[in-house]
Amino acid sequence: MWFREFEKEFCWLPQHNDKIRKNFEKRGSTRMRDMFTDVRKVGKRPLWIGEEIWAELNAAWGSEEYTRRRDQNRQNRASDVGGLGSALHTGGSVPHTEHRRRLKASLGREPTPVELHSRTHKRQEDQQWIDERARKAHEEYTRIRETHAASGEGSSGGSVEYSEYRMWSQAVGGMQHGRVYGLGAQAQAYEGMTSSTASSFASSSHESLQAQQIIALQAELEQVRKSQVDWQAQLQAQIQAQLQAQVQTSTEQHNQLLDEMRKMREKLSGKDVAPPEEESTESE
């Protein structure tokens, strides 16, 4: 239902529907999870949760299983990653989505993964890395990038974002649990950009051919319409000419008949009539 409402506000190409739907579901579930976390911490039932559901939620949140999983997740988030300590960032409460949007506005283009990582893992006051893991990840990315540049790779990857994402993902060990270190939830966006870029290059010639076919069909249809208009004009001209000829013939016949009738009338009116015989007056 919510995705149908989402479709009313935005539009996209049909080939991107599955990826956008997946991204929508992922973000929606994340948002819903955060909403329930806030509700649990506040401990007050919001209006959008019924009383029965609220009772069931409190029972679930108070169970031993939930407490065990919550503590385990807390330990995982604070765990030592590769001997470099727990993962930290300087993004604060601002999501990576907003950081990426701000970078795009300031750069005038899509930021690369390493630019997004630098923005969210460097201190603003001294531009130093927030922790050792962030520094190591950037160093590994730099090494991989220099290696690719020396070998001539990455120059024909289709786009800067495509090759940059591949190198950054390789530097940090790829996607783990649906995320790539340093990119937050934006890893899915870069992943989508990668697949869509690859598919767009694979289908660009096909789309171009389709466009050419559509243009040719439109030109052919326009030619048919023009021919139809010309044919209708010719037919109308022929009909009008025939009507005019028939009218002229009828007029001539009518005039001829009138002329004959006039002549006959004149002939009848001008015919000589013999005078009456006079009586003889001879004298005897």
C-alpha positions in Angstrom: 0.0 0.0 0.0 2.7 2.5 0.9 4.7 1.6 -2.2 1.7 2.4 -4.3 1.5 5.8 -2.6 5.2 6.2 -3.2 4.6 5.6 -7.0 2.1 8.4 -7.1 4.8 10.9 -6.1 7.8 9.6 -8.2 8.4 7.9 -11.5 11.2 5.8 -13.0 12.1 3.6 -15.9 10.4 0.1 -15.7 13.8 -1.7 -15.7 14.6 -0.1 -12.3 11.4 -1.1 -10.6 12.8 -4.2 -8.8 15.8 -2.3 -7.5 13.7 0.7 -6.3 11.1 -1.6 -4.7 13.9 -3.4 -2.8 15.5 -0.2 -1.7 12.1 1.1 -0.6 11.4 -2.0 1.5 14.9 -1.8 3.1 14.5 1.8 4.0 11.0 1.4 5.2 11.9 -1.5 7.5 14.9 0.5 8.9 12.6 3.4 9.5 10.0 1.2 11.2 12.7 -0.4 13.4 13.9 3.0 14.5 10.4 4.1 15.3 9.8 1.1 17.5 13.2 1.7 19.2 12.2 5.2 20.0 8.8 4.1 21.3 10.4 1.4 23.5 12.9 3.9 25.0 10.1 6.4 25.8 7.9 3.8 27.2 4.7 5.5 26.2 2.1 4.2 23.8 1.8 6.3 20.7 -1.6 6.9 19.0 -0.7 4.7 16.0 -0.3 1.6 18.1 -3.4 -0.1 19.5 -3.6 -1.1 23.2 -3.5 -4.8 22.5 -0.5 -4.5 20.2 1.2 -2.3 22.8 0.7 -5.0 25.4 2.2 -7.7 23.1 5.2 -5.4 22.3 5.9 -4.8 26.0 5.7 -8.6 26.7 8.2 -9.2 23.8 10.6 -6.4 24.9 10.6 -7.8 28.4 11.3 -11.4 27.4 14.7 -13.1 28.1 15.2 -13.8 24.4 14.9 -10.1 23.4 17.2 -9.0 26.3 19.8 -11.5 25.2 19.7 -10.5 21.6 19.8 -6.8 22.5 22.9 -7.3 24.7 24.6 -9.3 22.0 23.9 -6.6 19.4 25.3 -4.0 21.7 28.5 -6.0 22.1 28.7 -6.5 18.3 28.5 -2.8 17.7 31.2 -2.1 20.3 33.4 -5.0 19.2 37.1 -4.7 18.1 37.2 -4.9 14.3 40.4 -6.3 13.0 42.3 -5.2 16.0 41.5 -1.5 15.2 38.9 -0.9 17.8 35.2 -0.3 17.3 33.9 1.5 14.2 33.3 5.2 14.8 32.2 8.1 12.6 31.7 11.8 12.7 28.4 12.0 11.0 26.5 12.5 14.2 22.7 12.1 14.0 22.8 13.1 10.3 22.2 10.0 8.1 24.6 9.2 5.3 21.8 10.0 2.9 21.9 13.6 3.9 25.7 13.8 3.9 25.6 12.4 0.4 23.0 15.0 -0.7 25.0 17.9 0.8 28.2 16.7 -0.9 26.3 16.4 -4.2 25.1 20.0 -3.8 28.6 21.3 -2.9 30.5 19.3 -5.6 27.9 19.6 -8.3 28.0 15.9 -8.9 27.6 12.6 -7.2 30.2 12.1 -4.5 32.5 9.1 -4.7 32.4 6.5 -1.9 35.8 7.7 -0.6 34.6 11.3 -0.5 31.5 10.2 1.5 33.7 8.2 3.8 36.1 11.1 4.4 33.2 13.4 5.2 31.8 11.1 7.8 35.1 9.8 9.3 37.2 12.9 9.6 37.1 15.4 12.5 36.0 18.8 11.2 38.4 20.8 13.4 41.6 19.1 12.3 40.6 16.8 9.4 42.1 13.9 11.2 40.7 10.4 10.9 38.3 9.5 13.7 39.9 6.1 14.3 42.6 3.7 13.0 40.1 1.7 11.0 39.1 4.7 8.9 42.7 5.6 8.2 43.6 2.0 7.3 40.6 1.8 4.9 41.6 5.0 3.1 45.2 3.8 2.8 44.1 0.5 1.4 41.8 2.2 -1.1 44.7 4.5 -2.2 47.0 1.6 -2.7 44.3 -0.3 -4.8 43.6 2.9 -6.8 47.3 3.5 -7.6 47.6 -0.2 -8.7 44.6 0.1 -11.0 46.0 3.4 -12.4 49.4 1.9 -13.1 47.9 -1.1 -14.9 45.5 1.1 -16.9 42.4 -0.4 -15.3 39.4 1.5 -14.1 39.5 4.0 -17.0 36.8 2.1 -18.9 34.5 1.1 -16.1 31.6 3.1 -17.5 31.6 5.8 -14.8 33.7 7.3 -12.1 31.2 6.1 -9.4 31.3 2.6 -10.8 35.0 2.1 -10.6 35.4 4.0 -7.4 32.8 1.9 -5.7 34.4 -1.3 -6.8 37.8 -0.2 -5.5 36.4 1.1 -2.2 34.4 -2.1 -1.7 37.6 -4.2 -2.3 39.5 -2.1 0.1 37.1 -2.6 3.0 36.3 -6.2 2.4 33.1 -5.9 0.4 29.5 -5.9 1.6 28.8 -7.5 5.0 25.3 -7.8 6.4 24.0 -5.6 3.7 26.5 -2.8 4.4 29.8 -1.6 3.2 32.1 0.0 5.8 32.2 3.8 5.5 29.1 4.2 3.4 26.3 3.4 5.8 23.0 2.8 4.1 24.3 4.4 0.9 26.1 1.2 0.0 22.9 0.0 -1.5 22.6 3.2 -3.5 26.2 2.8 -4.9 25.5 -0.9 -5.5 22.4 0.0 -7.4 24.3 2.6 -9.4 26.9 0.0 -10.3 24.3 -2.5 -11.5 22.2 0.1 -13.3 25.3 1.5 -15.0 26.4 -1.9 -16.2 22.9 -2.7 -17.4 22.5 0.7 -19.1 25.7 0.1 -21.1 24.6 -3.3 -22.0 21.2 -2.1 -23.2 22.1 1.3 -24.5 22.4 0.1 -28.1 19.1 -1.8 -27.8 17.4 1.4 -26.5 19.0 3.4 -29.2 17.7 1.0 -31.8 14.3 1.1 -30.3 14.4 4.9 -30.4 15.4 4.9 -34.1 12.6 2.4 -34.8 10.1 4.6 -33.0 11.2 7.7 -35.0 11.0 5.7 -38.3 7.5 4.5 -37.4 6.5 8.0 -36.5 7.8 9.3 -39.8 6.0 6.6 -41.7 2.8 7.3 -39.8 3.1 11.0 -40.6 3.7 10.1 -44.3 0.6 8.0 -44.3 -1.4 10.8 -42.7 -0.1 13.2 -45.3 -1.0 10.9 -48.1 -4.4 10.4 -46.6 -5.0 14.2 -46.4 -3.8 14.6 -50.0 -6.0 11.8 -51.2 -9.0 13.3 -49.4 -8.2 16.7 -50.9 -8.0 15.1 -54.4 -11.2 13.2 -53.9 -13.0 16.3 -52.7 -11.7 18.3 -55.7 -12.9 15.6 -58.1 -16.3 15.5 -56.5 -16.6 19.2 -56.6 -15.5 19.3 -60.2 -18.1 16.7 -61.1 -20.8 18.6 -59.3 -19.8 21.8 -61.1 -19.8 20.0 -64.4 -23.3 18.5 -63.7 -24.6 21.9 -62.7 -23.1 23.5 -65.8 -24.6 20.8 -68.0 -28.0 21.2 -66.4 -27.8 24.9 -66.7 -26.9 24.7 -70.4 -29.7 22.2 -71.0 -32.2 24.4 -69.1 -31.1 27.5 -71.1 -31.4 25.6 -74.3 -34.9 24.5 -73.5 -35.9 28.0 -72.6 -34.4 29.3 -75.8 -36.4 26.8 -77.8 -39.6 27.7 -76.0 -39.0 31.4 -76.6 -38.4 30.8 -80.3 -41.6 28.7 -80.5 -43.6 31.4 -78.7 -42.2 34.1 -81.0 -43.0 32.0 -84.0 -46.6 31.4 -82.8 -47.1 35.1 -82.0 -45.8 36.3 -85.3 -47.7 34.0 -87.6 -49.6 35.8 -90.6 -53.5 35.6 -90.3 -55.6 36.0 -93.6 -58.0 39.1 -93.6 -61.8 38.4 -94.1 -63.3 38.5 -97.8 -65.1 41.8 -98.7 -68.6 41.7 -100.5 -68.7 42.7 -104.2 -69.7 46.3 -104.8 -69.8 46.4 -108.6 -72.6 48.5 -110.0 -74.9 47.0 -112.5 
